[in-house]
Amino acid sequence: MKVSFLIHTIYGIGGTIRTTLNLAEELAGRHEVEIVSVFRHRDEPLFAIDPRITVVPLVDTRPSSPGNETKHPLALAPAEHIPAHEARFREYSRLTDQRVREHYAASDADVVIGTRPGLVAYVVQFAPAGAVLIGQEHMTHHHHKPELRAEMRPHLAALDAFVTVSEGDAAVWRERMPLPGTRVLSIPNSVPEPMVPVSDLGGTTVVAAGRLAAEKQYDVLIEAFAEVVAVRPEWTLRICGWGKQKERLRRRIDELGLYNSVHLMGPRSPIEPEWVKGAIAVSTSRHESFGMTLVEAMRCGLPVVSTDCDYGPREIVADGVDGLLVPVGDRRAVADALLRLIDDEPLRRRMGSAARSHARRFDPGPVAKQYEELFADLGAGTRAHTGGPAPAVPGDDRTAARPLVDCAAEENGDVTVTLLGERAGRSDLVCVHPDAAVPDRVFPLNASGRAVIPADAGLTEGVWTCHIDPPAAGTVREDASGRPRLVPRSVDQRGAMRAADRVRPGEPVHTLVPYVRHGGLALRSWARPAHAESGEITVGSRRITVSGRLLGQVRPVGEPVLLLRRRGADSCELEFPGTRVGADGFRCAIPLAAPVAVHASDHDVWDLWLLPAPGAAPVRIGRVLDDVAEKGSVFPYPSVEVLRKRPLARVRAAVDGLLSRARAQVTVKMFFSAGNELVLNVVDKTMK
């Protein structure tokens, strides 16, 4: 049987893409499967795609592609076969009409599945004669505007089956829009077993994931977490995803002073290595047709706190058994549920175990079986096939051989790399530093394809790219040496989260963090005799307070001193006395007036150092002993606007006001450099 999925794009990230791939991969073991992607907007998909699945992109919109068709004459004309009230109507055109029509005119698919309203319309109009036509509803009946539902009625009536992802939504469709000739039913999304070990639930991290969109109500979650932090300050919240709400959420985090506790992690794919870093998962959506993230988290062993929204969560979560359901929009209820699981570890562990067990019902096998039974009931699979898979698309090297690996940061600081496939025992793992003067480091792969990079391997500080040598025949060669980079299927960074606990008094500081960089496996190495690890940073209107720990081959004597050193030709050093906290802790305050008073250029850059003892060498302050290899966008701090003080400042301000002249103001901002070291910027900003 040949099954064809029609999707907006398979090259992005999101629930529809993920669940389409999960189902397609399971079906590909028994059927011929293709995914027709209307658009191709990047070179490589963000999700790994099983090579048994044929991917057919129809319209190339890659900005750097020679085949970019965004200016094609037909692409500039509005689509004629997409409902006008489809949310993505403006992205479609007569070119997409033509390409979809042409593809299915030459197709011998037995089943064609449309994955959003506009594509359901395409399926009805263009699918090959005799094919079984199925529409999928990945949102809900209530999500769509009445105008769109009216436009979709004749298309839905022409389907053989219309499949929602929750029974609650299917019941609403059957009640509100009866379709006598169409079978309306629910089949849940599928989520496979995670490729990393499940969470041990022993950490202090709450994880949420999904688009940064208004319907996810992350503002409610952030406000609820403010109540959690007020009583459990050691806990943190990580929100994985991207979207238009990012800057708004960032501002709300800063307004509540939660920048040390709530982190916007950006998109993460695959998401399982992020779930397993958490002890609790949370969702505060206003509506969820299914709740893909809930099942993903539960399969990773996390208990969940979720709003009891329409319709998915209540069909996934057994309240009080594997998670807690709370009213939509109720900040207090979200906070109370999180605190209940935080404060009751035995309950958290019982619910986590139940979550993992109960979520197995969403395994791709049983879900694919429901689809196969539906196909059979509708008479699919009786057509004679005259053709094979779709022809290769120029420039699509998705199936080209690339060495695939799983990687993990272990609790003891080692990094393990496991080669997936049949090249085990015949190759070495080669780590390459960008400085050609630094020798490559070679670690043998054993017969099982596993290599270990010891924590104390002494890798020079910097970013190391990971390769295989010798490469197998047919492998893509991606650098001048002919050694292909390793492509990670998963990177489990949990062991790096507790790196600070492994540092022993009097010993050098070193840590390795594996991560994905430019699509390949990379290692970020830090190695130094002494290091000042920054902790909580408090940004006020007049001062910034920096706290942390002094680690390595240096002992604090007396009270610490924080040094600000200005970069550039006009160098300068400022000293600020601090306070010693316990055996190795420090706390120092920087009065913002001090660097502003000596502002020397439009943009002053100051590095932060710690003087641990009189006459000792200063130690750089940064944050390297955790799992985040590049902190700049993940751990931002709010900026502060400061009015520069000048002689006769009040008189000058009055004159400037009368003459409507700009007044001298600067912006002061703390941030992490590319090397994850603390930097203070002082930048000119004028105001009227």
MARZADO-207610 format. One record per residue (C-alpha): residue in one letter; x, y, z. Coordinates in steps of 0.1 Angstrom, whole numbers, plus 5000, padded with zeros to 4 digits. Layout:
REM residues N
aXYZ ...
REM end
This chain:
REM residues 688
m500050005000 k501250354992 v500550635017 s501050995009 f501051275035 l500551625023 i502151875048 h502852255048 t506552195054 i508551905067 y511552125072 g510452305103 i509652215139 g506252165155 g503651925167 t502151845133 i505551775117 r506651565146 t503551345147 t503451305109 l507051175111 n506250945140 l503250785121 a505150785087 e508150605102 e505950335118 l504050285085 a507250275065 g508149935080 r505149785061 h504150025034 e505550265008 v505350615024 e505950955010 i505751305026 v504851575002 s506151905016 v504552194998 f507452425009 r511152375014 h512552675033 r515852525046 d518452285033 e517952015059 p514951915080 l515251995117 f513851645126 a515751335115 i513751155088 d513850785083 p515550705049 r512650465041 i510450775037 t510450955004 v510351335009 v509051534980 p509351914983 l507352104958 v508252474961 d511752594970 t511652904992 r515252885005 p516653235004 s520153114994 s518952854969 p519652904932 g516152754927 n514352994950 e510953034936 t509453314958 k509553554928 h508153304904 p505253474885 l502753214897 a503953244932 l502853614931 a499353524923 p496953414951 a495953054953 e492652954937 h492152614955 i492852704991 p490052835014 a490353215017 h490053195055 e492852935059 a495253085084 r498153045060 f496253145029 r498753425020 e501553175018 y499852974991 s499653074954 r498852954919 l502252794920 t501352574949 d498052494932 q499952384901 r502652184919 v500251984941 r498051914911 e500951794890 h502351574917 y499151394924 a498251374887 a501251134884 s500750964917 d499550604923 a499050664961 d496350444977 v495850685006 v496351065006 i496251245040 g495951625043 t497351765076 r495752105078 p492552265064 g493952415032 l495752085024 v492551885030 a491052105003 y493952024980 v493651654988 v489951654978 q490551844946 f493851684934 a494351334949 p494451054923 a491150894914 g490350594935 a492650694964 v491250695000 l491051055011 i491751135048 g491751475065 q493551525098 e492451795124 h495551895144 m493752195160 t490052185172 h486652275159 h486452575181 h489952695170 h488752765134 k486653065125 p483053005114 e483953135079 l486652875075 r484452595087 a481752705062 e484352705034 m485652355045 r482252185047 p482052065010 h485651945012 l485151765045 a481951605030 a484051465001 l486551295024 d486350925032 a487450995068 f488151295090 v490451225119 t490751435150 v493351375178 s490851375207 e487551205211 g486151525227 d486851725195 a485551445173 a482251465192 v482051835187 w482551795149 r479951525147 e477451745166 r478152085150 m478951975114 p477351645105 l479051485075 p476851185064 g479351055038 t482451105060 r483550895089 v484551125117 l486650965144 s489651025167 i493050865166 p495651005190 n499051125180 s501850885186 v505050945205 p507950685204 e510050565233 p512650835241 m516150765228 v517650875261 p517250725296 v514250865315 s514551135341 d515751045376 l513451315389 g516151425413 g516851775399 t515252115406 t514152195371 v510652245357 v510352215319 a507752345295 a507852315257 g505952455228 r505552755205 l505853095222 a502353185213 a499453355231 e497453035234 k500152865254 q499653125281 y503253125292 d502653455309 v500353265334 l503153015339 i505853275345 e503653455370 a502853125387 f506553045389 a507153375407 e505053235435 v507052905434 v510453085436 a509253295465 v509252975486 r511552745467 p514252975452 e516552685442 w514052575415 t514252695379 l511852695350 r513052625314 i510752705285 c511752545252 g510452675219 w510352975197 g507653225185 k506353575183 q505853605221 k509553575230 e510253945236 r507053995255 l507753705277 r511353825282 r510054155294 r507653995318 i510453775332 d512554095338 e509654285353 l509154005379 g512953985386 l512953615375 y515953635351 n517953405374 s515053155376 v513153145343 h515053075311 l513753085275 m515852805260 g514952855223 p513952565200 r515252215210 s515151925186 p514951645196 i513151755228 e513651435248 p517151535261 e515551845275 w512651675291 v514851435310 k516751725326 g513551815344 a511751685375 i508351815365 a506751905332 v504152185329 s501652315303 t499352615308 s497652625273 r494352785268 h493452505244 e495152185232 s493751965205 f495951685218 g498951775240 m501951635223 t504351775248 l502451615277 v502951265262 e506551335253 a507251445289 m505351145304 r507250905282 c510451055297 g509150975331 l507951315343 p504751385362 v502851675345 v500951975356 s498552085329 t495552305325 d492352115320 c491652275286 d489752145256 y490451865247 g493551665248 p494951695284 r492051535301 e492251235277 i495951205284 v496451285321 a494751095349 d494351365375 g496051275407 v497650955392 d500251055366 g499851435369 l497651725381 l495051915361 v494252275370 p491752535357 v492752735326 g494353065334 d494453005372 r497953125382 r497453035418 a496352675409 v499352625387 a501752745415 d500052525441 a500252215418 l503952275411 l504652325448 r502752015457 l505051805434 i508151995445 d507551945482 d506451585480 e509251385464 p507551045469 l504451165452 r506451315424 r508250975419 r504950775420 m503351005395 g506450995373 s506450615372 a502750615364 a503150875337 r505850655320 s503650345322 h500350515310 a502050705281 r502950375264 r499450365249 f500550635226 d503450425211 p503550455173 g502750085169 p499250085183 v498450425167 a499650315133 k497549995136 q494450215141 y495250395109 e495950065090 e492549935102 l490950255089 f492650225056 a491449865052 d487849955062 l487850225036 g489049985009 a492650115004 g495349894990 t493449744960 r494949964933 a497649844910 h500950034913 t502650144881 g505450354895 g508050354923 p509150624947 a509150984935 p512251094916 a515051244937 v514851624941 p517951814929 g520051924959 d518251694983 d521051494999 r518951395030 t519751025024 a523451075018 a525550885042 r526451075074 p527750905105 l524950915131 v525750905168 d524250935203 c526251135228 a526051175266 a527751375293 e528151125321 e527851195358 n531551155363 g532351425336 d533251175308 v531651215274 t530550905256 v529950885218 t528150585203 l528150535166 l524850405152 g525150175123 e527549905110 r530950085111 a531750005148 g535249885156 r536750005123 s537050375130 d538250635155 l536550935170 v538651245161 c538251575179 v539451885160 h540252225176 p539852535154 d543452635162 a545552435137 a548452445162 v546452235186 p546951865178 d543851655170 r542751415197 v541851065188 f539650825208 p539150465195 l535750325190 n535349985205 a533649685188 s530249825199 g530950155183 r531450345216 a534250595224 v534850755257 i536451105261 p537551115297 a536751415318 d540451465325 a541551415289 g543051765289 l541351905258 t542452255252 e539852515260 g537552595231 v535152435207 w536052095193 t534251945163 c533851565162 h534651355132 i535150995122 d538250845107 p538650665084 p535250745068 a533150465054 a532650435017 g529850665004 t530050895035 v529651265029 r533051435034 e532551775049 d535951925056 a539251965038 s540751655056 g538051435041 r536751335076 p532951365079 r531451535109 l529351335133 v525651405132 p523951355166 r520651175169 s520551275205 v522851465230 d522151385266 q523751675286 r522451585321 g525851495335 a527151845327 m524352005349 r526251905380 a529751985369 a530352225398 d529851945423 r532751755407 v535352025412 r537551935441 p539352185463 g542852255450 e542352085416 p542152255382 v538652325368 h537752135337 t534452035321 l533251905287 v529751995273 p528651815242 y526151995220 v524852045184 r526652315165 h525952385128 g524252045126 g527251845138 l528451715172 a530751955190 l532451965224 r532852285244 s535852245267 w536852465296 a540152405313 r541852645337 p543752645370 a541152865387 h537752985379 a535153215394 e531753055386 s528953315386 g525753245403 e522853475410 i523153825395 t520854095407 v520254395385 g519054715402 s518555075391 r521855175408 r523954865411 i524454515398 t525354245424 v527353945413 s527453625434 g529453305428 r532053055439 l535853055436 l537052715424 g540352555415 q543952595425 v543552915445 r542352985480 p540553295490 v542153515516 g540253795533 e537553965514 p537253935476 v537554235452 l535854255419 l537754415391 l536254575360 r538754595331 r537854805301 r538954665267 g540654855240 a543255125237 d541755335264 s542055065291 c540955125326 e540554925358 l537954975386 e537954795419 f534954715441 p535254545475 g533054245480 t532053995507 r533153645513 v530353395516 g531253065533 a534452885523 d534552975486 g531653205479 f531753575470 r529253865466 c530254195450 a528254495440 i529154725411 p527755085414 l526655165379 a527755525384 a531355415385 p531755275349 v529455545336 a531555825351 v534555715331 h532655635299 a535255685272 s533555585239 d530155515223 h530455155235 d532655055264 v533154685271 w534254575306 d535454225316 l534754105351 w537553955372 l537753845408 l540753925430 p540753635455 a543553755478 p545954055481 g548754015455 a547053715438 a546453685401 p542853785392 v540453505381 r537953555353 i534253545363 g531953345341 r529553055340 v530752735325 l529852455349 d526452345336 d524852205304 v524352525284 a527352555260 e526352895246 k524653115272 g524253455255 s520653415244 v519553185272 f520753385302 p520253745293 y520054015320 p517854335319 s519554655309 v519554975330 e519255325317 v521555575335 l521755945331 r525356065330 k526256305357 r528156615345 p529256935363 l526257165370 a524056865359 r520757015371 v521457345353 r522457165322 a519356945323 a517157255326 v518857425297 d518657115276 g514957085283 l514357445273 l516357405241 s514957055234 r518456925232 a519356555237 r520456465273 a523356225278 q522155885288 v523855545287 t522555185287 v524354945311 k523854575305 m525454255318 f525753955295 f527653645288 s530353655260 a530853375234 g533153215259 n530453235286 e532353495306 l530653795322 v530954125303 l529454465312 n528454695283 v528155075287 v526555215255 d525655575246 k521955645243 t520455995239 m517056095251 k514956405245 
REM end
